[in-house]
Amino acid sequence: MTNPFDMVLFGGGGDLALRKLIPALYRAHLEGSLEESSRIFPVCRRQEDADSYLDTAQKALKTHLRDGEYSEAGWSEFKESLRAVALDIAVPDEQWDHLADLLGGDNERARIFYLAIPPAVFGPCCENLSIKGLIHEQSRVVVEKPLGYNAKTSDEINSKIATYFPEKDIFRIDHYLGKETVQNLLALRFSNVLFEHLWDAQTIDHIQISISETVGLEGRAGFYNEAGALRDMVQNHLLQLLCLIAMESPNSMSAKNIRAEKIKVLEALRPLVGVEVDENIVRGQYVAGGIGDHLVPGYLEELDEPGSNTETFVAIRAHIDNWRWAGVPFYLRTGKRMEKRCAEIVIQYKKVSHNVYDKSAGQAVPNRLVIRLQPEESIKLVLMAKKMDSLEMELKPVELNLTLSETYDSIRSDAYKRLMLDAAANNPALFIHREEVAAAWAWVDPIIEHWRATGDQPCLYRAGSWGPQAADDLLRLDGRAWVNAR
Ligand code: BG6
């Protein structure tokens, strides 16, 4: 259980708060992780929204919790911690004084300011927190992407926040880092002698990181059309996953040590500039198609704006130029409106150096470690074995299943719950340092600049497919193929 804390949730009535944050806090309450006197202050712009907040939150919980999680009893306890307030973030008037009164003068109690608001108002919000004297020794601020549009704007946002909070109190969320299997990936790598010795260019042929989604714009057309898949998914989630897979063992699991290793990976990422962008990256945009038996419109129809060349898919061949990974391609892929929703990391091992069996035994399939983050969480290792009950010697791939949800049948993991409790407990290990954000943008910026300068047009792909043909060709040219989720 965490120590008691106060969390001021700016943007309390917004989509992120209602879809993810309030359900995450409810789950934390259900599992007994919220100390009884902890208080949550969702901030709404209008008084009437604050007045009806309990109804809104209850509806959100009923809609967004998984089957069986909501109960009237659970709600009537949880709602005691919710105290909605009305506040115009930009104006330092008496509404802020009211918030200050509610928070009181306890300087020992952790005070978390969660900014689930557009970055354009981060500055005024932090400034008013400061003017009203609400920031004390135990205060932390939690922020989330989009932290800028490129290196420059990201730096401006970070500088603004840094005017009011020291880096140690700034918790930048990437919700992928809160996913249970991502943390288990670290345990797998650094607590098993088996894997860490087989984790380099000597044994690994290549690595794939794929995040495929079936959803389209989900009412975020304005934001998404400005951002595109590279900014929305690669700059943050995919590069973070890549860091965790590729980094050296940190001296300890402290935030400082983990971040130092991640930054080294980002700095070793081979830059893709000019024509290298065309050679190593495929951009795509979906056209109408069927996902299952559900027909969906194309991106441009959904957007209702002809001529946008924003990418909704991207596939990348990346290299990390260091001793461990020399010559090992990292293939990254993400897209909207693809055939299946799945986030998966595939560690593809090399072939055995010599096949001792004759042809009748069949080919040995190279080992493969498949780490699935969603929809379900699993870790599977594909090994070769002898086919059972066969008099002949016949090789067969078998799956060693390290799936957590089958071992712990009550797993109810929730990335936001994990990260919010970490922020409350002042544990920044799974949050992102300003230097990481800067290093990621430094890699992404020249790619976007090349697309802009050349007027690059995305390749089209049918909604419900695995992306454009060119993405398959990218790997085929290397004698490889994407592992598509089954
Ligand atoms: C967000 C992106 O960061 O991650 C969305 O902005 C995307 O476009 C989402 O849909 C995916 O998160 P998850 O956890 O559902 O895979």
Residues whose N, C-alpha, C, O or C-beta is under 5 A from the ligand:
A	BS01	BG6	D232
